[in-house]
């Protein structure tokens, strides 16, 4: 979805946003519209302990 289509946003459901430094959950949301232009890092292997 990052490189396809003309849409500026990616829909994400049941999301959690983590702090890269501490690993703490910054916020949770049932729905999140992510602006593709503002993505810095996607890492599904990072899990809060």
N, C-alpha and C positions, 0 to 999 in steps of 0.2 A: 504494500500500500504506500510505502514511502516514495517510490519512483513512478507510480502509475497514476493516471488520471489527472484531472485539472483541479480536484478538490484541495483546499488549503489545510483542511483539518482531518485528523484520523479519529474515529470514534473508539473509545476504550471503555469497556464495562468492568465492573468490580475491580477497580484499580486501587493501588497503594503507591504512594510516592515516598521514597526513602531518601534520607540525607546520605550523600556519598561519603562524607567524613565519619559520621557516627553510626550509620546504619539504622538510626531511629526512623520510625514512620512519621513523616511530616503531616500527611493527611490521607484519608481514604474517601473514595467516592463511588457511588453506583454507576455513574456515567461521567466521562471526562472527554472533552473535545480537545485534542492536542494539535497545536499549530505546528505543521511540518517544518516551518522556517526556524522554530525555536528549539528543536530537538538538539541536545548536546550528546547524550549518552543513553543507549538502551542496553541493559545488562540483566538478562533473566537469571543469571547465576548468582547474583548478589542477594542474599537472604538475611534478614535480621535474625540475630541469635537470641 
